[in-house]
Amino acid sequence: MSSIKPFATAANTLRSRLRPSLRTRGGDGPSRWTTPGHQDSPKGFAFSRTPPPAGESRKWEDWELPCYLTSFLTIVILGVGLTAKPDLTIETWAHQKALERLELEAAQAAESD
């Protein structure tokens, strides 16, 4: 039991030193994770955004068009690139070599007859 006391007192000392800099959930004062104007609970809409009025479309944000274009082009480039890459697997190489040997054996058998 005596070996536990130094650790407990060290932990209490550390906790008392750090307490002013630590913010606990539900504590007093503003949280560092929220800013004024944010709600504590969601409204039930996606991303807590209210839908636009009837007949109006949602305005795109500045980042959306470049992000969507880049994503689309990435998918197209990867799709074309991965389907056009050469087949360099060992199985394909071995299959080609086996076919060459079979053709060679068939040609030798035809010459000997």
N, C-alpha and C positions, 0 to 999 in steps of 0.2 A: 504494500500500500504506500510505502514511503516514496517509491520510485514514480508513482503516478502524480503525486502532489506537485513536483516541479513542472511537469507538463501542463497540468491544469492551471497553475498560476501563470505560466508563460502564455497559455491560450487566452486567459482572462485579460492579461496585460495587453496582448496584441489586439484583442477585441475592443478594449476600451480606447486604445490609440486610434484604431481605424473607424470607430463608430461615427465620428463627425463627417468622414468622407464617404461612408456607405449610405445609400438610400434604400430603405426597405419598402416593400410594396404596401401601399395604403398609408404611407407615412405623411407627415406634414410637408407642405411646400410643393412646388411644381416638380413633376417627374422629368427626368432627362430624356425620356422616350416619347413624350408627347409635347405638343406645342399648343398655345391657346387656339381655340377654334376646333380642335379635334374632339370627337365624342368618345365617351368611355365604352359605349355598347353599340353594336352595329344596328343599322336600320332594317336590315333584311334584304337589301339590294346588293348586287354584285359590286364589290369594291366600295361599298357604302356610298354609291352615287345614285342620286335620284334619277329616274328616267326623264328624258326630255318631254316637253309637252306634246300632245297629239299633233301629228302633221309635221313635226320638226325632226330633223335627223341630228344625231350626236356629232359634235364637232371633234375632228381628230386632233390629237395633241401633236406637238412638234416631233416627237420621237417615233411616232407610229409608222409613218410612210417609209422612212429609211430602214426601220427594223423589219417591216414586212417585205420590202423589196430585197433586202439582203438575205433574209431567210429563204425566200422563193428562189433567188439566184443560186444560193448555196445548194439547195436541194436539186436543182436542175444540173448544176455542174457536177455534183457528186453522182447523180444518176447516170449521166452520160459518161463520166470518167470511169466509174466502176464497171459499167457494162462493156466498155471498149478496152479495158486493160487486157494485156495478153495473159493467157493461161500458162503459168510457169510452174505448175505443181509437178511433183515427182511422178505421180500416177500418170499424168498425161505424157510425160517424157518416156516412161517405161512402156506405155501402150504404143506409142509411135515406134519405138525400137523393136517391140515384138512384131508389129506389122511389117516392118522392114525385113526382119529375119524370116518371117513366113513367106514374103514375096521372094526373097533370095533363095530359100529352100525350094519353093515351087518352080522357080526359074532353073535351078540346078537339076531338079527332077525331070523337067521338060527336056533339057539338053541331053540328059543321059538316056532318055527313051528313044 
